[in-house]
Amino acid sequence: MLRTMAARVLVVDDEPGVRSALRRGLSAEGMDVTVASDGVEALRLAGTGAFDVVVLDIMLPGLSGYRVLERLRADDVATPVLLLSAKDGEVDQADGLDLGADGYLVKPFSFLVLVAQVRALLRRGEAAGRGELRVGELLIDRGSREVRWAGTEVSLSPREYGLLVALAGRSGAVVSKEDLLRTVWGEDQFVTRNVVEVYVGYLRRKLAAAGAGHLVQTVRGHGYRVSDEPS
């Protein structure tokens, strides 16, 4: 079991100062933070289902936070979303909640209040069993961080687990090395694309030992995918 893994939080805001401050603050609270600056990137990352909470600003270039949230829910991505907005009108809050937001904070906000809301969403997500992923005989329980293949537990490191969730969250779809690097390692400037290949190798060996060696497939020139169908 991987119960000690840090919660994975995606912070989306087009203001560099806000992104930097939230990343530093949430990281200091023991969370694993990835940041994005526009709606298109937010949708691509959050759509993997690899995060435990998304902190999402409404006013974004590319796609608004409302549209990102709407598409996530339409794609059955149930990751808890905390909306951030400079607007404090009741109609704006109601619109966000109606689209499937789990919380709403008005800027400027207290960082302590944001942390409290994020932790509340993490607890709520675990209690509701949100984020359980199934691909054939593969079962990923994101509440307990347990991975099983045909009932057999597969023990993974935090990075291996994050990689598997990022792929299984888009079962059947090809995920590029760049997207995996961004989702699983965040903005670590010392990590290169080669590390993705290395960890895919680690992950495959552990899955193969449980009888699921076919699960993570290479699509040459494009990336990787998780599929229960042989390649």
Disulfide bonds with the S-S distance in Angstrom:
none
